[in-house]
Amino acid sequence: MPEILIITNYFPPETGAAANRIMQLAQLLQKNGRQVTVFCPLPNYPTGKLYPGYKNKLNTRESVQGISVVRFFIWPSASKNPLVRLFSTASLLLLLSFKLLFSRLPKDVVVQSPPLLLSFVCCAILRLRRKKIILNVSDLWPLAAVELQVIPPKGIGYRAACYFERKIYGWAQVILGQSEEILTHIKSFKPKATLELYRNFPEFSHEATPVVENAEKVQIFYAGLLGVAQGIYRLLTEISFDANKVEIHVFGAGAEQDLISRYLSQKPNCGIYFHGNLSRSELQARIEKMDFALVPLVSRIYGSVPSKIFEYSKMGFPLIYMGGGEGSDIVRNFNLGYDVETGDYKRLSELISQVAQLDSAERMALKSEVFLTANRAFNAAEQFQNLAVFKG
């Protein structure tokens, strides 16, 4: 059985799009005849704290659904400070680099990027060892960091990140990009690159669940990372709606969770409810009879297409999307819900008031339409079979 290694900064039991995406890739490779090994840090995302059972360990080896997983020590952090995050990534590289340099590795290696420092060091070592590098690019860094105002578009940090970015594109034999914008960007650096579009389609079967008949209130939910890019805290403080007609439910964890908790503790009857971080199965049970999925970004980020567009539309939830770019095109072209300009909280408030007028039959019709469209269009297994890099 051909072997393949995946190197990633995120992997279950961690939650979120990045961990789910890599787990799905590993499972698809396994189902298609590959023996898969994953190298990743001890689980700590998104809280920045090591999960129970992993504290005081330098590394662990375990099997996750038949996939061999080797986890390495990391100094975890959920800090917004880029220097602190850089130190956290560097701590992971201490043992991981040694493993890559001196252990037996398969010929084919998938490297997840970002984070840039991790992918740069890993690709440099893999190139030295003459391995086939398959780079999986989910976001464009440092471009996204500049657009989010995490780092300034000049200075030594930005120049170093640009150097890392160009090097990993140059070293990779094949590059998987999760949006057309990512592929276009990489093509500008490496015109002859072997590029393949690999969107973050979820692989699961989910039966459409009807809205409860005669539900008194429209229920809108956000589920995911509570970080800088999503801007959930600001969104909640900016929007206005009738709490007698609408409920907004927030699930997740991240840098803004304490801000959100404190804000809502001062507004007990505002119609917004924070539920914290739930397991995937618990979350699905809680949201299955809700009406709309909220998918925001704080600003338009070139190259970024939130995986929630595909996941929640496949579950039958009409989207309220607020992120611009390629994501807006997908929502509009496939009629997956509503598209609002980033930062236009007045329009978002108007839209919430608009959907609050829909009765349960109208909401059910929307859910059924989105469910059928998304499950026809976003097929993970079919997409994987069309990737040339994993054939043969």
N, C-alpha and C positions, 0 to 999 in steps of 0.2 A: 504493500500500500504506500503510495507516494506521501512523503511527509511535507508539512508546511508549518512555519512558525509565524505567529502574529505578535507584534510588540505594540502595546497600547498603554496609555495612561489611565484608562477606565475599563472596568469589567465588573460584572455582577459578582457579589451581591450589591454592588453600587447601583444606584438608580439613575435614570436620566437617559437622554437620547444617545449619548456617546457610548455608554456601557451596553445599552440594548443593541445598538448598531453593530458593535464588534462581536457580541454574542451571536447575533443572527448570522453574521458572515462566517463565524467559526462553525456554526451548526450546518449551514449550507455547504461549506467545504467538506465537512464530515459526511453529510448525506451523499455527496458526490465523489466519495472514494478517497478522501484525503485523511491522513492521520495528523490531527491538529494539536499543536502545543501553543499555549499563550504565555507570554512573559508580561507581567503587569505589577504595579505596586500593591502593597497591602491595602485592603479597601479602606477608603477614608472620605470619599466624595459623596454628597456635596457638603457635609458638615465640617470637614477639615479635622476630624477626629477619627482615630482608628476604630474600626468596628469591634464589638465584643468578640473575644477569642483570638484576636490578632495582635494584641498588645505585647510588648517586650519580646518580639520575634524579629530575627534578621531576615528570614525567608521561610516560606512554606511551599510544599508541593501537595496538590490535591486534584481530585477529579470532579469536574462540574459537568454533569450530563454527558459523561463519556469523554470530555475534553480535558487533556492534561494541562493544568494551570500551575505555573510557578510564580509565586508572589515575592517581591523583594521589599526590603526595608525602605521606608520613606519618612521624612520628617513632615507630617501633614500640616496643611494650613488652608484656611478659606479666606485669607486676607485679600483685600483689594490692592494692596501694595505690590507692584510688579517685582520689586527686589525680593520681597519675602516669597513670592510665588516662584521666582527664579531659584532661590535657595532650596525650596522644597523639591523642585525638579532635579537640582544638582545632587541632593541627598539620595534620590532614587538611583542616579547613575553610578554611584559608588560601587555597589554590588552588581548591578545589571551590566555595566561595561566589562567587568572582570569575567562574568559569565559569557558574554558575547565574544570576548577575545580568546578564551581558553577552553571552551566546551565544544563538543561536536554539535554542529548546526545543520539543518536541512538546506538544500540548495535554494529553495524559494522562501522569501521572508516578506511578510506584509508589515509595513511600518505605518502607524497612524500619526497624522499630523493635523493640527497642532497637538501638544506644545512643540514649539520650534526647537528649543534646546535639546529636548529628548530625541526628536526625530533626526536632528543634525548629528549628534554624537553616535546614535545607532547606525545611521546610514554611512557615516565615515568608517566605522568599524566593519560593517558588512561589505563595504566596497574594498577595504583592505583584505578581507577574507574571500573576495571574489564571489559573493553571493548575488543572486538575482533579487533586486530590490523592487518590490511592488508598493508604491507610496499611495496611501489612502488619504486624500486631502478633504477634510470636512469643512474647513473655514480657511480664509486667506489671512494669514498673519505675516507681517505686522499691519497690513492694511486695515483689518477689522479693529485692531487695538487703537489705531489712529482715529477711525471713525467713531469709536466709543469714547474717545478722549482719555484712554487709559495711559497712552504714552504720546509725547509730542512728536510731530513728523520731522524731527531732526535730533541731533545729539548722538552720543555714542551708543545708547541702547537701541535706537531705531536703526542706525547703520549696521550694527551687529546683527539685528534681526533680519534685515534685508539680505545681508551676506549669507546667513544660514538658509534663508528661503531659496535663494538662487542656487546654492550648492546642492540642496536636497533634490531640487528639480533636475539638476544636471546629472546627479548620480543615479537617479531611479531609471530602471529599464522600462517600467510601465507605471503610469499614474492614473489612479481612479479619482475622479472628481465628483462631488455630490450635487453640482449644479453646472449648467452651461456657462455661467459667468466664471466659475472657477477654471474650467477648461480654457476659456478664452484668455484669461489672465495668464495662465501657465504657458499657453501657446506664444504669448508675447515675449517670454523669456527663452523658450525652447521650441522654436517653430517645427522641428522634426520629432517632437516628443510623441511617444505612443500613449494616447489618451483614451480613456473610456469613461462614459457617464455611468455612475453607479449611485442612484438616488437611495435615500434612506426609507425604502418601502418596508413597512412591518410585515412579518410573516405570521399571520394568525388568522383563524376563522372566527368570525364573531357574528352572531345572529342579531339582526336589528331588534331593538327593544322598544315597544310602543311607549309613548308618553302616557303617564297615568291619566285616565279619563277625568275631565273636569278639574284638573290641577288648578289650585287657586293662584299660584304664582309661576311666572317664567323663571327657570333656573339656568343661570349661566355659570360656567366654571372655568378656572384656570388651574392647570396641573403641570408642574415642572419646576425648573430651577428658579429660585428667587434671587437673581443676580443683577449685575449692572446692565447687561444687554437687554434683559426683559423689562426692566423699569416698572415692576408691578407696584411698588410703594407709591411712586408718583402717580401712576394711573389711578389707584384707589383714592388718592387724595384730590384728584382733579375732576373725576366724573361726578355727575349728579343723576339720580333716578328716584323713582317712587318706590320706596321700600315696601309699600303695600301691594305692589304688583310684580316686583322683581327681587330675586335673591342672587347674590354673587358669592360663589364658593371658591376658596383658594386652597390648593393643596401643594405642598412642596417644602423645600428647605433651601438655604443659601444665605448669602451675605445680608439680604434685606429682611430676613424673617423676624428678627427682633424689632426692627422698625415697624413692621406691619403689625406685630402683636401689640406693641405699645400703642400704636395709633388706634387700633380697633378696641382696645380696652377702655379708651376714652370716648368711644362712640358705640355703646352697646346695642342700640336699636337702628343702626344705619343700613341694615340689610346685607352686610358683608360678613362672611363667616370664614375664619381661618382654621384649617383642620390639621396642619402640620404635614409631616412626611409619612406616607403610607406605602405599604408594599404594593406591587403591581396588581395582585389579585384583590386586595382590599380597596384599592382605588377604583378599579373597574366596577366593583360591587356598589360603591358609593355614587358613581356618576352615571350608571347605565340608564337611569330614568330622567336624567337632566336633559336640557333642551339645546343649549348652544355651547360650543367650546371657544374660549377666548384665546387667541394666539397673537401676542404683541411682541414687538421689538421697540426699544427706546428710540432707535433711529434706523434708517435704511442702511444695511450693511452689505456692501457689494460681495456677492458670492454666497451669502447665507440663505438657505431655504430651510426653515424650521421643520424638523421631522414631524412635529405635531400636525402639520397640514395633512400628511398622509395617514398618520395613525388615527386621528380622531375622525377624519372623513370616512375611513374604512370601518369605523365603529358606528357610523351613521349620524355623526353630529355635524350640523351646519356650523360653519366657522365664522367667527367675527375676527377677521385678520387685520392686523395693524403693524405692518412691517415693510411694505413697499417691495421694490425690486422684483426678482424672478418669482418670489412667493406670491406676490399680487397677481402676476400673470397666470399662475397655476390656479389660484382661487377663482379668478374671473373666467378663464378659458374652460374650466371644467364645471362651472356653476356650483361651487362648493359652499357658497355662503355670501358673506358681505366683506367688502374691502374698504378700509378706512385709512386715510393718510396718516403716517407716523406723526405723533404729537398733536393730532387734531382731536383733543378731548371733548370739545364742544360737539363735534360731529358724532363722536362715539356715544356721548350722552343722548343725543337725538336718536341714534340708531337703537340704543337700548330701550328708549321710550317707544320706538316704532315696533320692535319685536314683542314688547309687552302687551300689545293689542291683539296679538295672534291667539286664537283659541287652540285647544288641544288638537283638534282635527287638522288645522293648518300646520301646526308644528310637526305633527306626525307625518304629514305629506312631505314636508321639507326633509325630515330625517330619512324617510324611505328613498327619496330621490338621490340624496347625497350618498347614502349607503350603496345603492346600486351602481352609481357612476364611479365611485372610488374603487369598489371591488372589481370592476371591469378594467379600470385603467392602471391600477397600482399593484401589480403582481410581482412579489419579491422573487419567487422561484423562477418565473419566466425571465425576469431581468437577469438573474444570475446565470441562467443557461445561455444567455446571449453574450456574456462576457468572454471575449477571446482569450484573455490572459489565463483563465483557469481551465481551458479545454486541453484535452490530451494528457 
